[in-house]
Amino acid sequence: MKNGILFIFFTIFSISIHAQTIFGKWHSKNDDTGEVDSVIEVYEKNGKAFAKVIEVKDPERQDAVCELCEGKNKGKKILGLDILTGLEKDGNEWSGGTILDPRNGKVYKCYIALEKPNKLKLRGYIGFSMFGKTAYWERAK
């Protein structure tokens, strides 16, 4: 009985801790349709935040490549593509890195912050953050 109660306690505790972090799987929505088009995994490596596309929802786009990307990402499959690189924790947000938009191939400076346990705010911009675009990702279950 004690083991069962401890198991339940630690399970709830680990879920609540996980929900308070930017790390994990997130749904990215298509701006035009509002539909979830991919799942992104945000992970930590050497104290910095990174993210990659781990699922493409549209079966017809499973082999889609980043045609509009430049440099090393040109022609790479979107599935598995690193889209967020090198963000460092700065108070309540992560900043100092870049985000790649595979839809247009452009790379932007960015910052991300956890708005709610299951809502992540992303701000991509050129130059100053006032000249950019904000997106929100919902935590994938």
Secondary structure, DSSP 8 states (H G I E B T S, - for coil): -HHHHHHHHHHHHHHHHHTTSS-EEEEEE-TTT--EEEEEEEEEETTEEEEEEEEES-GGGTT-B-TT--GGGTT-BSTT-EEEEEEEEETTEEEEEEEEETTTTEEEEEEEEEEETTEEEEEEESSSTTSEEEEEEEE--
